[in-house]
Amino acid sequence: MNANSNQALASLTLWRYRLPLREPLALGPCTLSHREGLLLEWQGEQQPVIWSEISPLPGFSGHDLENCTEHLKRLLQAPGTLKDRLDPGQPGLPAEVRFGLESGHLQGSTPLPDARPLPRCRLLRHDADLEVAPHDACIKLKVGRASAAEDARRIQHVSRQLRDGQQLRLDANRSWTLDTARDLSQRIDHRHVAFIEEPLLPGSDYAEWFAATGLPLAWDETLREIPPEAVEDHLNTPGLAALVIKPMLTGLGRAEGWVRAARARGLDVVLSAAYESNLTLDLYARLAVHWGLTGPQGLDTFDPFTHALIEPNRSQPEHADRPVLGREHLHCLGHWT
């Protein structure tokens, strides 16, 4: 995934998109009424057009869309060949910009499998109707906004409906103290719980987590914050079961590094979307196969979208009938050769 990987690159067109959502999407620190981002259209000299995406997630990304746009325009307007200007290894790039560059180069240099359906973990948000639990093999339940007693009630309500073999993943988004987590762990049936994602408040010490709760945990935000010298200690945390990897927020190269690190330690890997368009969801489905990932992936994020971009959602056939917005509905920010 470097600038030399795409020898036949002839031109790049930069587009900005804005997709309305079915209803406001509450994402912790902010609520979105639409999703917006950048699309990079890569045109080679005798190969199909390649699309890659740069879509910071408000409230979670370290850079906003305007900042990413300015970074990318500075690269494109610099002297030198287009290939050199689009080198994702340049220092100081936002992770989201690196993702857009790396994923374009990867698709242009590496034969990836076609986008096809793969097992996904069904996402149940904080306001989801839990009267009838889905029959999916894996369910992800958002918790952490209510009291431990209310969260435990919701978890138990779902757990009682699960069949043998169904897996429950919990995501607390760093909401609890260790005492709160201990209290909740005593109120729920552990048998279906695969792990709790980022359970404790930012800055918490996880040394006593597993002894206190008996519940496996998974890293998400932590992966984007760990300094290199602390990686080994974090991956050896007692009770750590999985890494939840969001390539848009880490960059594709770093995401692949986490996949290798997890595999070396026998940890599960969940490739997780950050509400990107169908183009990136299809790329994630291709990457999951390319990287040999098994088990349900965290890609159940397309339901809020009213439209697909450029082409139908190929990896999620239940959404294939969504209207498709073509180039005429995008805003062109420039064309470079």
WONOR-V421977 format. One line per field, one symbol per residue. ss: DSSP state (H for helix, E for strand, C for the rest). phi: phi as a letter, one per 40 degrees, with the letter a starting at -180 (. if undefined). A space follows every 50 residues. Layout:
ss: ???
phi: ???
//
This chain:
ss: CCHHHCCCEEEEEEEEEEEEEEEEEEECCEEEEEEEEEEEEEEECCCCCE EEEECCCCCCCCCCHHHHHHHHHHHHCCCCCHHHHCCCCCCCCCHHHHHH HHHHHHHHHCCCCCCCCCCECEEECCCCCCCCCCCCCEEEEECCCCCHHH HHHHHHHHHCCCCCCCEEEEECCCCECHHHHHHHHCCCCCCCEEEEECCE CCCCCCCCHHHHHCCCEEECHHHHCCCHHHHHHHHCCCCEEEEEECHHHH CHHHHHHHHHHHHHHCCEEEEECCCCCHHHHHHHHHHHHHCCCCCCEECC CCCCECEEECCCCCCCHHHCCCEEECHHHCEEEEEEC
phi: .bcccbcccbabbbbbbabcbcadbcbgcabbbabbabbbbcbccaaccb bbbbbdcdgbccbcccccccdcccccccchccdccccccccgcddccddc ccccccccbbcccccacadbcccbcdbccbcbcccdcbbbbcbhcbcdcc ccccccccdccccdgcbbbbbcffbbccccccccccbbccccccabcfcc ddgcccdbdcccbgbcbbcbddccbccdcbcdcccccdgcbabbbbdccb gcccccccccccccbgccbbcbcbfccdcccccccccdcdcgcbgcccbc bcdcccbcbgaccccbccbcccdbccdcbbbcbibbb
//
